């Protein structure tokens, strides 16, 4: 026969287990759908909600990346820059490091600071010569060349 104390303990164990699992499994689907639809404000709202409740997740770097891109697309370059920096400096094992470096370059490009944009793009190529983003980086370097009037580089 199970006592009341044992039942309460069992319930608490189940609740704690469910709570821990929810910390490690983020539901990024809503934020991704909003982002893909071009509804960046809703993607930001959804992403910030997730960020507020989950600081320890295997998908935290992906959440930060979606947020950074959403802020970038929404024109909030300072917040996008902050989040790309978080990915690069605080999430050491992130699988979005190269994307964050490209994103930083994009922030500077969109702000009109073409010299810093070029620095970030070149650094990405030098740090990761076999990057899967090589085509995008060369395209952006060409854009920087056109914007600065350097037709040779473009």
KACOR-V280858 format. One record per pair of residues at least 12 apart in sequence whose C-alpha atoms are under 10 Angstrom apart, sorted by the first residue. I is the first residue (numbers start at 1). GAP is how many residues later the second one is. D is the distance in whole Angstrom. If there is no record, write none. Layout:
i=I gap=GAP d=D
i=I gap=GAP d=D
This chain:
i=20 gap=36 d=10
i=20 gap=37 d=10
i=21 gap=36 d=9
i=22 gap=31 d=10
i=22 gap=32 d=8
i=22 gap=34 d=10
i=22 gap=35 d=9
i=23 gap=27 d=10
i=23 gap=30 d=8
i=23 gap=31 d=6
i=23 gap=32 d=8
i=23 gap=33 d=6
i=23 gap=34 d=6
i=23 gap=35 d=9
i=23 gap=36 d=10
i=24 gap=30 d=8
i=24 gap=31 d=9
i=24 gap=32 d=6
i=24 gap=33 d=4
i=24 gap=34 d=6
i=24 gap=35 d=8
i=24 gap=36 d=9
i=25 gap=29 d=9
i=25 gap=31 d=9
i=25 gap=32 d=6
i=25 gap=33 d=7
i=25 gap=34 d=7
i=25 gap=35 d=9
i=26 gap=24 d=7
i=26 gap=25 d=9
i=26 gap=27 d=10
i=26 gap=28 d=8
i=26 gap=30 d=10
i=26 gap=31 d=7
i=26 gap=32 d=8
i=26 gap=33 d=7
i=26 gap=34 d=8
i=26 gap=36 d=10
i=26 gap=37 d=8
i=27 gap=19 d=10
i=27 gap=20 d=10
i=27 gap=23 d=8
i=27 gap=32 d=9
i=27 gap=36 d=10
i=28 gap=15 d=10
i=28 gap=18 d=8
i=28 gap=19 d=8
i=28 gap=22 d=8
i=28 gap=31 d=9
i=28 gap=32 d=10
i=28 gap=34 d=9
i=28 gap=35 d=7
i=28 gap=38 d=9
i=29 gap=14 d=10
i=29 gap=17 d=10
i=30 gap=12 d=9
i=30 gap=13 d=7
i=30 gap=16 d=7
i=30 gap=17 d=9
i=31 gap=12 d=4
i=31 gap=13 d=7
i=31 gap=14 d=8
i=31 gap=15 d=5
i=31 gap=16 d=6
i=31 gap=17 d=9
i=31 gap=18 d=10
i=31 gap=19 d=9
i=31 gap=32 d=8
i=31 gap=35 d=8
i=31 gap=36 d=8
i=31 gap=39 d=9
i=32 gap=14 d=9
i=32 gap=15 d=9
i=32 gap=31 d=9
i=32 gap=34 d=7
i=32 gap=35 d=10
i=32 gap=38 d=10
i=34 gap=12 d=9
i=34 gap=13 d=10
i=34 gap=36 d=9
i=35 gap=31 d=8
i=35 gap=32 d=9
i=35 gap=34 d=9
i=35 gap=35 d=7
i=35 gap=38 d=9
i=36 gap=34 d=10
i=38 gap=32 d=9
i=38 gap=35 d=9
i=38 gap=36 d=9
i=39 gap=31 d=9
i=39 gap=34 d=10
i=39 gap=35 d=9
i=40 gap=26 d=10
i=40 gap=27 d=9
i=40 gap=29 d=9
i=40 gap=30 d=5
i=40 gap=31 d=7
i=40 gap=32 d=9
i=40 gap=33 d=7
i=40 gap=34 d=6
i=40 gap=35 d=10
i=41 gap=26 d=10
i=41 gap=29 d=7
i=41 gap=30 d=8
i=41 gap=32 d=9
i=41 gap=33 d=7
i=42 gap=28 d=9
i=43 gap=23 d=8
i=43 gap=24 d=7
i=43 gap=26 d=10
i=43 gap=27 d=7
i=43 gap=28 d=9
i=44 gap=22 d=8
i=44 gap=23 d=6
i=44 gap=24 d=9
i=44 gap=25 d=9
i=44 gap=26 d=6
i=44 gap=27 d=7
i=44 gap=30 d=9
i=45 gap=22 d=9
i=45 gap=25 d=10
i=46 gap=17 d=10
i=46 gap=21 d=9
i=47 gap=16 d=7
i=47 gap=17 d=8
i=47 gap=18 d=10
i=47 gap=19 d=8
i=47 gap=20 d=6
i=47 gap=21 d=10
i=47 gap=23 d=9
i=48 gap=15 d=9
i=48 gap=16 d=9
i=48 gap=19 d=8
i=50 gap=13 d=8
i=51 gap=12 d=8
i=51 gap=13 d=8
i=51 gap=16 d=10
i=58 gap=36 d=9
i=59 gap=35 d=9
i=59 gap=36 d=10
i=60 gap=27 d=9
i=60 gap=31 d=9
i=60 gap=34 d=9
i=61 gap=22 d=10
i=61 gap=23 d=10
i=61 gap=25 d=9
i=61 gap=26 d=6
i=61 gap=27 d=10
i=61 gap=29 d=10
i=61 gap=30 d=7
i=61 gap=31 d=10
i=61 gap=32 d=9
i=61 gap=33 d=6
i=61 gap=34 d=7
i=61 gap=35 d=7
i=61 gap=36 d=9
i=62 gap=25 d=9
i=62 gap=32 d=8
i=62 gap=33 d=8
i=62 gap=34 d=7
i=64 gap=16 d=9
i=64 gap=19 d=6
i=64 gap=20 d=8
i=64 gap=22 d=8
i=64 gap=23 d=7
i=64 gap=27 d=10
i=64 gap=32 d=9
i=64 gap=36 d=10
i=65 gap=15 d=9
i=65 gap=18 d=7
i=65 gap=19 d=7
i=65 gap=21 d=10
i=65 gap=22 d=8
i=65 gap=29 d=10
i=65 gap=31 d=7
i=65 gap=32 d=9
i=65 gap=34 d=8
i=65 gap=35 d=7
i=65 gap=38 d=9
i=66 gap=14 d=10
i=66 gap=17 d=10
i=67 gap=12 d=9
i=67 gap=13 d=8
i=67 gap=16 d=8
i=67 gap=17 d=9
i=68 gap=12 d=4
i=68 gap=13 d=7
i=68 gap=14 d=8
i=68 gap=15 d=6
i=68 gap=16 d=6
i=68 gap=17 d=10
i=68 gap=18 d=10
i=68 gap=19 d=9
i=68 gap=32 d=8
i=68 gap=35 d=8
i=68 gap=36 d=10
i=69 gap=12 d=10
i=69 gap=14 d=9
i=69 gap=15 d=9
i=69 gap=30 d=10
i=69 gap=31 d=9
i=69 gap=34 d=8
i=69 gap=38 d=10
i=71 gap=12 d=9
i=72 gap=31 d=8
i=72 gap=32 d=10
i=72 gap=34 d=8
i=72 gap=35 d=7
i=72 gap=38 d=9
i=73 gap=34 d=10
i=75 gap=32 d=9
i=75 gap=35 d=9
i=75 gap=36 d=10
i=76 gap=31 d=9
i=77 gap=27 d=9
i=77 gap=29 d=9
i=77 gap=30 d=6
i=77 gap=31 d=8
i=77 gap=33 d=8
i=77 gap=34 d=8
i=78 gap=29 d=8
i=78 gap=33 d=10
i=79 gap=28 d=10
i=80 gap=20 d=10
i=80 gap=23 d=8
i=80 gap=24 d=8
i=80 gap=26 d=10
i=80 gap=27 d=7
i=81 gap=19 d=9
i=81 gap=20 d=10
i=81 gap=22 d=8
i=81 gap=23 d=6
i=81 gap=24 d=9
i=81 gap=25 d=9
i=81 gap=26 d=7
i=81 gap=27 d=9
i=82 gap=22 d=9
i=83 gap=17 d=9
i=83 gap=20 d=10
i=83 gap=21 d=9
i=84 gap=12 d=9
i=84 gap=13 d=8
i=84 gap=15 d=9
i=84 gap=16 d=5
i=84 gap=17 d=7
i=84 gap=18 d=9
i=84 gap=19 d=7
i=84 gap=20 d=6
i=84 gap=23 d=10
i=85 gap=12 d=10
i=85 gap=15 d=7
i=85 gap=16 d=8
i=85 gap=18 d=10
i=85 gap=19 d=8
i=86 gap=14 d=9
i=87 gap=12 d=9
i=87 gap=13 d=7
i=87 gap=14 d=9
i=88 gap=12 d=7
i=88 gap=13 d=7
i=88 gap=16 d=10
i=97 gap=27 d=9
i=98 gap=23 d=10
i=98 gap=26 d=7
i=98 gap=27 d=9
i=98 gap=29 d=9
i=98 gap=30 d=8
i=98 gap=33 d=8
i=98 gap=34 d=9
i=98 gap=35 d=8
i=99 gap=25 d=9
i=99 gap=32 d=10
i=99 gap=33 d=10
i=99 gap=34 d=8
i=100 gap=24 d=10
i=101 gap=16 d=10
i=101 gap=19 d=6
i=101 gap=20 d=7
i=101 gap=21 d=10
i=101 gap=22 d=8
i=101 gap=23 d=6
i=101 gap=24 d=10
i=102 gap=15 d=9
i=102 gap=18 d=7
i=102 gap=19 d=6
i=102 gap=20 d=10
i=102 gap=21 d=9
i=102 gap=22 d=7
i=102 gap=23 d=10
i=102 gap=31 d=8
i=102 gap=34 d=9
i=102 gap=35 d=7
i=102 gap=38 d=9
i=103 gap=14 d=9
i=103 gap=17 d=9
i=103 gap=18 d=9
i=104 gap=12 d=9
i=104 gap=13 d=7
i=104 gap=16 d=7
i=104 gap=17 d=9
i=105 gap=12 d=4
i=105 gap=13 d=7
i=105 gap=14 d=8
i=105 gap=15 d=5
i=105 gap=16 d=6
i=105 gap=17 d=9
i=105 gap=18 d=10
i=105 gap=19 d=9
i=105 gap=32 d=9
i=105 gap=35 d=9
i=105 gap=36 d=10
i=106 gap=12 d=9
i=106 gap=14 d=9
i=106 gap=15 d=9
i=106 gap=31 d=10
i=106 gap=34 d=8
i=108 gap=12 d=9
i=109 gap=31 d=9
i=109 gap=32 d=10
i=109 gap=34 d=9
i=109 gap=35 d=7
i=109 gap=38 d=9
i=112 gap=32 d=9
i=112 gap=35 d=9
i=112 gap=36 d=10
i=113 gap=31 d=9
i=114 gap=27 d=9
i=114 gap=29 d=9
i=114 gap=30 d=6
i=114 gap=31 d=9
i=114 gap=33 d=8
i=114 gap=34 d=7
i=115 gap=29 d=8
i=115 gap=30 d=10
i=115 gap=33 d=9
i=117 gap=23 d=9
i=117 gap=24 d=8
i=117 gap=27 d=8
i=118 gap=19 d=9
i=118 gap=22 d=8
i=118 gap=23 d=6
i=118 gap=24 d=10
i=118 gap=25 d=10
i=118 gap=26 d=7
i=118 gap=27 d=9
i=119 gap=22 d=10
i=120 gap=17 d=10
i=120 gap=21 d=10
i=121 gap=13 d=9
i=121 gap=15 d=9
i=121 gap=16 d=6
i=121 gap=17 d=8
i=121 gap=19 d=8
i=121 gap=20 d=7
i=121 gap=23 d=10
i=122 gap=15 d=8
i=122 gap=16 d=9
i=122 gap=19 d=8
i=124 gap=13 d=8
i=125 gap=12 d=8
i=125 gap=13 d=9
i=138 gap=16 d=9
i=139 gap=15 d=9
i=140 gap=14 d=9
i=141 gap=12 d=8
i=141 gap=13 d=7
i=142 gap=12 d=4
